[in-house]
Amino acid sequence: MSELNLHVRYFQDSTPSDVPCIESNFTRREIEMRLPVESAALILVDLWNIHFIKSWLERAKSITRKFVVPAIEAAREAGLAIIHAPCPEVARQFPENRPDVPQKPEMPTTTPHWPPSEFRGRKGEYKKYVGPRSQPPGIGIHWNELQGQLAISPAVNVLPGEPVIADAHELQHVLADRKALHLIYAGFATNWCLLGRDYGIRSIARYGYNIIVLRDATTGVEFPDTVDDCMVTEISIREIEQQFGFSASNQDFIAACSATAHPNATE
């Protein structure tokens, strides 16, 4: 049985018994984790070719080339399952890679009586309460000009046999079919889709998978006062390390994959 011997870290909101349990004493810890290759999968989230935030897109393009693509190549060589999760719109562009899964159960047709439907839809007198992305000037003025252009990054190849999933329903069936237990996440954006999609870490963690994020192979959407040091990305990784799983560096992941693919190689 081939195994990845992966160096991972986590952030625990606790302290040893002889250390006061206060926030200033919390720290990251590191461990070695052995993952059976046949039950591990690399999940690639929203590796897009375009975005309306140009500064973020340039950062994501660079990270895709320098970190995501090498991680994909190493994972393939080691025999890990590769699962592409590029959003429903993009997944439809890969009919030959779509998994054959049971139809998703329909949502109940009953709707809650409160809040009123007019309020939920922000219609009429409630239009002024639309969410932040719909308030002036809105994001549509940038996204609309990109309509019809969204695809997977040209730096990333989808190989035959690699599933391209559109939602958590499809991902869960693919993982169950492959008996995957250890999910290694890479992709974008850390604080938006990587965490928040229904196939993202917050949602999938509730099923009990062992989750590891490649912290070099992602970046978040920053604020004006955080963009220089990418603090939003750092905080998002801390959230993963504290609540949902672990993180690993690209260097350690690629080294672990290489050792698995070439167990008799010498340095």
Secondary structure by P-SEA (a helix, b strand, c coil): ccccbbbbbbbbcccccccccccccbbbbbbbbbbccccbbbbbccccccccaaaaaaaaaaaaaccaaaaaaaaaaaccbbbbbccaaaaaaccccccccccccccccccccccccccccccccccccccccccccccccccccccccccccccccccccbbbbccaaaaaaaaaaacccbbbbbbccccccccccccccccccccccbbbbccccccccccccccccaaaaaaaaaaaaccccccccaaaaaaaaaaaacccccc
